[in-house]
Amino acid sequence: MSAIVVPLKEDKVEEWKAWIEECQGPRKEEFEEFNERMGLTSHRVWLAESPQGPMAIVVFDGPGADKFLQKLAKSKEPFDKWFRDRITELHGIDFSKIAEIEAPEMVVDWHVPSYAEAE
């Protein structure tokens, strides 16, 4: 599992919401294939307001979670390129520098144990 908090350009919030709706509506099948291709089993996003402005909180899980952003940065698949371009436009992320970004460090992992963990 991995999580990132990404600033959202203040004047792009409504456009960002429309992009999210597009991924959940007309491009839902492509979005699902994208997540499978990236090795993700879960991809969750929250919109949060902070003193620094709007932020997207993104949590993704699955065998590909640790290398998700690096894989997205290199992908030549049309949907992946579109998705990456939208992230760059709306969040200002420079994918040429993704390799330089360290993965976040999990410091708390409290949860109710599942049946499998309890046994």
MARRO-396226 format. One record per residue: residue in three letters; x, y, z of N, C-alpha, C in turn; residue number from 1. Coordinates in steps of 0.02 Angstrom, whole numbers, padded with zeros to 5 digits. Layout:
REM MARRO-396226
ATOM     r      nxx      nyy      nzz     caxx     cayy     cazz      cxx      cyy      czz     k
ATOM   ALA        X        Y        Z        X        Y        Z        X        Y        Z   NUM
...
END
This chain:
REM MARRO-396226
ATOM     r      nxx      nyy      nzz     caxx     cayy     cazz      cxx      cyy      czz     k
ATOM   MET    00043   -00059    00000    00000    00000    00000    00045    00061    00000     1
ATOM   SER    00022    00112   -00036    00059    00174   -00037    00008    00232   -00038     2
ATOM   ALA    00030    00288   -00014   -00013    00347   -00012    00029    00409   -00028     3
ATOM   ILE   -00003    00456   -00063    00030    00519   -00077   -00021    00575   -00068     4
ATOM   VAL    00004    00633   -00051   -00037    00694   -00048   -00010    00740   -00101     5
ATOM   VAL   -00053    00760   -00147   -00032    00799   -00205   -00069    00865   -00208     6
ATOM   PRO   -00034    00921   -00209   -00068    00985   -00216   -00107    00988   -00282     7
ATOM   LEU   -00162    01022   -00280   -00204    01032   -00339   -00205    01106   -00354     8
ATOM   LYS   -00193    01124   -00416   -00194    01194   -00435   -00262    01224   -00417     9
ATOM   GLU   -00261    01279   -00380   -00322    01311   -00354   -00376    01322   -00407    10
ATOM   ASP   -00355    01344   -00466   -00403    01359   -00520   -00424    01299   -00560    11
ATOM   LYS   -00402    01239   -00540   -00416    01178   -00578   -00461    01129   -00541    12
ATOM   VAL   -00489    01148   -00484   -00528    01101   -00444   -00588    01074   -00482    13
ATOM   GLU   -00626    01117   -00514   -00685    01093   -00551   -00665    01049   -00610    14
ATOM   GLU   -00611    01068   -00644   -00586    01027   -00699   -00562    00959   -00674    15
ATOM   TRP   -00530    00959   -00615   -00507    00897   -00583   -00566    00852   -00567    16
ATOM   LYS   -00619    00881   -00539   -00679    00842   -00523   -00709    00811   -00586    17
ATOM   ALA   -00709    00849   -00641   -00736    00823   -00704   -00693    00765   -00729    18
ATOM   TRP   -00627    00771   -00721   -00581    00717   -00741   -00595    00654   -00701    19
ATOM   ILE   -00604    00662   -00636   -00619    00605   -00592   -00685    00572   -00614    20
ATOM   GLU   -00735    00613   -00628   -00800    00587   -00651   -00792    00551   -00717    21
ATOM   GLU   -00750    00576   -00761   -00738    00543   -00826   -00707    00474   -00815    22
ATOM   CYS   -00661    00468   -00767   -00630    00403   -00752   -00680    00355   -00721    23
ATOM   GLN   -00731    00380   -00688   -00781    00338   -00656   -00842    00326   -00701    24
ATOM   GLY   -00847    00365   -00755   -00904    00360   -00800   -00884    00334   -00869    25
ATOM   PRO   -00879    00379   -00918   -00866    00357   -00987   -00801    00319   -00997    26
ATOM   ARG   -00751    00331   -00955   -00687    00297   -00964   -00674    00246   -00908    27
ATOM   LYS   -00728    00225   -00875   -00721    00179   -00818   -00686    00114   -00838    28
ATOM   GLU   -00705    00084   -00895   -00674    00021   -00916   -00599    00031   -00928    29
ATOM   GLU   -00580    00086   -00960   -00510    00100   -00971   -00473    00111   -00905    30
ATOM   PHE   -00506    00145   -00858   -00476    00157   -00792   -00465    00091   -00755    31
ATOM   GLU   -00513    00046   -00760   -00506   -00019   -00727   -00449   -00059   -00759    32
ATOM   GLU   -00444   -00059   -00826   -00390   -00093   -00861   -00322   -00062   -00842    33
ATOM   PHE   -00321    00004   -00837   -00261    00040   -00816   -00237    00016   -00748    34
ATOM   ASN   -00282    00013   -00699   -00264   -00009   -00632   -00239   -00081   -00632    35
ATOM   GLU   -00271   -00124   -00671   -00248   -00194   -00677   -00178   -00195   -00708    36
ATOM   ARG   -00167   -00157   -00761   -00102   -00154   -00794   -00048   -00129   -00747    37
ATOM   MET   -00066   -00083   -00703   -00018   -00055   -00655   -00007   -00100   -00594    38
ATOM   GLY   -00046   -00154   -00589   -00039   -00199   -00532   -00073   -00174   -00469    39
ATOM   LEU   -00126   -00134   -00478   -00162   -00108   -00420   -00226   -00147   -00409    40
ATOM   THR   -00242   -00159   -00346   -00306   -00190   -00327   -00353   -00141   -00294    41
ATOM   SER   -00326   -00083   -00275   -00365   -00030   -00244   -00334    00037   -00263    42
ATOM   HIS   -00376    00086   -00280   -00353    00153   -00300   -00406    00201   -00274    43
ATOM   ARG   -00390    00236   -00220   -00439    00280   -00187   -00412    00351   -00186    44
ATOM   VAL   -00457    00400   -00194   -00437    00470   -00196   -00486    00512   -00156    45
ATOM   TRP   -00459    00557   -00116   -00499    00605   -00078   -00478    00675   -00099    46
ATOM   LEU   -00525    00722   -00098   -00510    00792   -00108   -00512    00825   -00039    47
ATOM   ALA   -00459    00859   -00020   -00456    00891    00046   -00435    00963    00038    48
ATOM   GLU   -00462    01005    00080   -00441    01075    00084   -00390    01081    00140    49
ATOM   SER   -00337    01117    00127   -00286    01127    00177   -00268    01201    00178    50
ATOM   PRO   -00230    01224    00228   -00208    01294    00228   -00167    01311    00166    51
ATOM   GLN   -00136    01261    00134   -00097    01272    00074   -00139    01269    00010    52
ATOM   GLY   -00203    01253    00017   -00248    01248   -00040   -00274    01177   -00049    53
ATOM   PRO   -00308    01164   -00105   -00337    01097   -00115   -00282    01045   -00126    54
ATOM   MET   -00296    00985   -00100   -00249    00929   -00105   -00288    00866   -00124    55
ATOM   ALA   -00257    00823   -00162   -00284    00756   -00175   -00245    00708   -00131    56
ATOM   ILE   -00281    00668   -00094   -00251    00615   -00054   -00263    00550   -00092    57
ATOM   VAL   -00210    00517   -00113   -00216    00458   -00155   -00186    00399   -00120    58
ATOM   VAL   -00226    00345   -00114   -00203    00283   -00083   -00212    00228   -00134    59
ATOM   PHE   -00158    00192   -00148   -00163    00136   -00195   -00129    00075   -00165    60
ATOM   ASP   -00157    00018   -00182   -00133   -00045   -00153   -00129   -00097   -00207    61
ATOM   GLY   -00091   -00148   -00194   -00083   -00203   -00241   -00010   -00216   -00253    62
ATOM   PRO    00006   -00269   -00289    00075   -00287   -00300    00115   -00234   -00338    63
ATOM   GLY    00082   -00191   -00375    00117   -00138   -00412    00119   -00071   -00378    64
ATOM   ALA    00094   -00067   -00317    00088   -00002   -00283    00155    00034   -00273    65
ATOM   ASP    00207   -00004   -00256    00271    00028   -00242    00303    00061   -00303    66
ATOM   LYS    00288    00036   -00362    00318    00063   -00423    00266    00096   -00469    67
ATOM   PHE    00207    00109   -00443    00153    00136   -00484    00172    00200   -00521    68
ATOM   LEU    00197    00250   -00486    00213    00313   -00519    00270    00306   -00569    69
ATOM   GLN    00319    00266   -00553    00375    00256   -00600    00350    00220   -00663    70
ATOM   LYS    00306    00171   -00654    00279    00134   -00712    00235    00180   -00754    71
ATOM   LEU    00195    00222   -00721    00153    00270   -00757    00196    00319   -00797    72
ATOM   ALA    00251    00340   -00767    00296    00388   -00800    00323    00362   -00866    73
ATOM   LYS    00333    00296   -00871    00364    00266   -00930    00315    00236   -00980    74
ATOM   SER    00252    00228   -00960    00204    00193   -01002    00190    00231   -01067    75
ATOM   LYS    00182    00191   -01120    00166    00219   -01186    00093    00204   -01206    76
ATOM   GLU    00056    00171   -01161   -00014    00156   -01175   -00053    00221   -01181    77
ATOM   PRO   -00098    00226   -01230   -00135    00289   -01241   -00172    00314   -01179    78
ATOM   PHE   -00208    00270   -01143   -00244    00293   -01084   -00195    00317   -01031    79
ATOM   ASP   -00141    00281   -01022   -00091    00298   -00971   -00061    00367   -00985    80
ATOM   LYS   -00048    00380   -01049   -00020    00445   -01068   -00071    00500   -01054    81
ATOM   TRP   -00134    00488   -01072   -00187    00536   -01058   -00193    00549   -00983    82
ATOM   PHE   -00192    00495   -00943   -00197    00500   -00871   -00138    00540   -00842    83
ATOM   ARG   -00078    00524   -00865   -00017    00558   -00843   -00019    00632   -00862    84
ATOM   ASP   -00041    00647   -00923   -00046    00717   -00945   -00095    00756   -00903    85
ATOM   ARG   -00150    00725   -00884   -00200    00759   -00842   -00171    00773   -00772    86
ATOM   ILE   -00133    00726   -00745   -00101    00737   -00680   -00052    00795   -00684    87
ATOM   THR   -00013    00797   -00738    00035    00852   -00747   -00002    00918   -00752    88
ATOM   GLU   -00055    00920   -00791   -00093    00983   -00800   -00127    01006   -00736    89
ATOM   LEU   -00159    00960   -00701   -00200    00979   -00643   -00160    00985   -00578    90
ATOM   HIS   -00106    00946   -00572   -00066    00946   -00511    00003    00976   -00519    91
ATOM   GLY    00026    00982   -00581    00092    01010   -00592    00149    00961   -00579    92
ATOM   ILE    00135    00896   -00579    00187    00846   -00567    00230    00838   -00630    93
ATOM   ASP    00295    00840   -00620    00343    00830   -00674    00364    00756   -00673    94
ATOM   PHE    00336    00716   -00718    00350    00644   -00717    00422    00627   -00736    95
ATOM   SER    00459    00674   -00763    00529    00660   -00778    00570    00657   -00713    96
ATOM   LYS    00541    00680   -00657    00576    00680   -00593    00547    00630   -00543    97
ATOM   ILE    00502    00587   -00566    00469    00539   -00522    00520    00493   -00488    98
ATOM   ALA    00571    00472   -00523    00620    00426   -00494    00655    00457   -00434    99
ATOM   GLU    00657    00524   -00431    00691    00558   -00376    00648    00562   -00313   100
ATOM   ILE    00583    00549   -00319    00538    00555   -00262    00540    00490   -00223   101
ATOM   GLU    00554    00496   -00159    00556    00437   -00116    00485    00415   -00098   102
ATOM   ALA    00475    00350   -00092    00410    00324   -00072    00396    00347    00000   103
ATOM   PRO    00333    00361    00015    00318    00381    00084    00331    00323    00132   104
ATOM   GLU    00349    00342    00192    00363    00293    00245    00302    00285    00289   105
ATOM   MET    00277    00223    00294    00221    00210    00339    00246    00210    00410   106
ATOM   VAL    00215    00248    00454    00237    00251    00523    00185    00225    00572   107
ATOM   VAL    00122    00217    00550    00070    00187    00591    00029    00141    00546   108
ATOM   ASP    00016    00080    00569   -00025    00032    00532   -00070   -00005    00580   109
ATOM   TRP   -00116    00031    00610   -00163    00000    00656   -00225   -00020    00617   110
ATOM   HIS   -00250   -00079    00629   -00313   -00102    00601   -00338   -00161    00641   111
ATOM   VAL   -00402   -00174    00636   -00431   -00232    00668   -00407   -00293    00629   112
ATOM   PRO   -00378   -00342    00662   -00353   -00401    00626   -00410   -00437    00589   113
ATOM   SER   -00393   -00461    00530   -00441   -00501    00492   -00441   -00572    00521   114
ATOM   TYR   -00488   -00613    00498   -00490   -00682    00522   -00424   -00718    00507   115
ATOM   ALA   -00395   -00704    00448   -00332   -00737    00428   -00276   -00717    00475   116
ATOM   GLU   -00273   -00653    00494   -00220   -00630    00538   -00229   -00656    00610   117
ATOM   ALA   -00292   -00666    00630   -00306   -00686    00699   -00287   -00759    00711   118
ATOM   GLU   -00286   -00799    00658   -00271   -00870    00668   -00198   -00885    00669   119
END
